[in-house]
């Protein structure tokens, strides 16, 4: 879906995959995943 967008963050797919990989029962990994996802959303909103 994002591939069809004219403006998109660099390495969007890799960023999403990284967030998904971090999701686990480890609270520190979950905090990192949440922060990374929030940062990605903010980047998309700024476009």
C-alpha positions in Angstrom: 0.0 0.0 0.0 2.7 2.5 0.9 4.5 1.8 -2.3 1.7 3.7 -4.2 2.3 6.8 -2.2 4.3 9.6 -3.8 5.7 10.8 -0.5 6.7 8.2 2.0 9.4 7.8 4.6 12.7 6.2 3.5 13.0 2.6 4.6 9.3 2.5 5.6 9.0 -1.3 5.0 12.2 -1.9 7.1 10.9 0.3 9.9 7.6 -1.5 10.1 9.3 -4.9 10.0 11.6 -3.8 12.8 8.7 -2.8 15.0 7.0 -6.1 14.4 10.2 -8.0 15.2 10.5 -6.1 18.5 7.0 -7.1 19.7 7.4 -9.6 22.5 6.7 -10.2 26.2 10.0 -8.3 26.9 8.9 -4.9 28.3 12.0 -3.1 27.1 11.5 -4.4 23.5 7.9 -3.4 23.7 8.8 0.1 24.8 11.3 0.4 21.9 8.6 -1.0 19.4 6.1 1.6 20.7 8.6 4.5 20.4 9.7 3.4 17.0 6.1 3.1 15.8 5.3 6.5 17.3 8.3 8.0 15.5 7.3 6.5 12.2 3.7 7.7 12.5 5.0 11.2 13.3 7.3 11.1 10.2 4.3 10.0 8.0 2.1 12.8 9.4 4.8 15.4 8.6 4.8 14.4 4.9 
